[in-house]
Amino acid sequence: MRVLLVNPNRYISPPVPPIGLEYLAASLEAQGHEAAILDLCFSEDQYSDIDGVVRSFQPDIAGITVRNVDSVLFHTNEFFLDEIKEIVLYLKRQHGLHVLIGGTGVISNPEGILNYLNADYAISGPAETTIHSVLKKIGDGSAQGRVFRGIWSGNVSCPRKSRVIDYKKYIDAGGVGGFQTHKGCSSSCVYCLEANTPVSFKKIEEVIGEIKDLADLGVDHLHLCDSEFNENNEYATEFCTVLKKAGPRIRWALYMKPAYFSKSLFRLLQDSGVYLITLSVDSWKKCPLYWEDYEKFVFGAKAYGIQIAVDFLTGFPKETESDLREYFDILRRPIPDSIGVNTYIRLYRALKITDIIFHDAELKNKLLGHTDDSLLIKPVFYNHIDTMKLEQLIDGDPLFRIEGIEKGVNYARVRD
């Protein structure tokens, strides 16, 4: 089967290469399919580009990635699904193609997003191995339902097709390369769509091979695409050890959580080229040990010259201004390089925090955005610490930044 994979993501603050489609294209070709990637990120006329690739490639089906439903941050929020919907309809009406959607954004509400986009099928979760059985069922007419659950195993080899992406355009526009060491997350964060999802680690030698391929393309500035790198300290340590020995000269940044860390891991991270860690921190029902680990983490990383940018989500139900002052004092103590604060919590149907809020009439009164959308596909936020109050609490401290006021990401704000 000939499969056209479309990246509709035109968000450029910064632009993000479609690595999910790179994995998917290679997986399809390894199973005997033909795959082409149409990257519309920098397209000047996306419909003309669609027409051109459909004429030349003559696909049997189109797959569209929904990386994000929206940009998540309240102040500068951008909703992406309407533009994606236009592409779906164009592929169906103009070219008569069935459209299969996937990507991280789909898991927020698979049925709802499938219907909103007027697509034909959806894969919710990792698609690299699932897509083969899905295509077979679509092809022979045996598909039961329209939403398929994506499952991925770390024991399965997953190649990557990077050379079809124009990485120079991404780099010139402020983007970086990406790679991934595992899928899933064992953490139980009530606000995260990937919480409590099955964790599968990739083969380290294959990940190193991806990095070398990118380095050969001149892409030596990378960002890890895992939820958080330190899901497993043993794997993280082995990965950094192998990367250090393998020798591709890269600089890379990553997300981590204040858990599963050690001096030896920080040393290996530094030796393997890490210059920045974005530390994911939140205030949802945290015990004193959590805050102790936070301080130890920041002090430990800084001792090895690694910069720390804290992403702090707070303002959860029942938290007070006094609570926030206490959190801010804790966050300041080890002196990270920056602290981004967000008190606007994006709600999705699949989240535990959404259930908590919607079962409390008082909390429901603090919703903002498209509150008439019961499916929560369009942006809805919970907030009871608004920007003005947050500015008062920060009181001009230059260490803090209110997230969403300006577009951008930590690797662009913090330079090594």
Helices and strands as residue ranges (DSSP letters): E 2-7, H 19-30, E 34-39, H 46-57, E 61-65, H 81-95, E 99-102, G 104-108, H 110-117, E 121-124, H 130-140, E 147-149, H 167-172, E 177-179, E 182-185, E 197-201, H 204-216, E 221-224, H 233-246, E 251-256, H 263-271, E 274-282, H 288-302, E 307-313, H 321-332, E 338-342, E 345-346, H 352-358, H 361-364, E 367-369, E 380-382, H 387-394, E 400-402, H 410-413
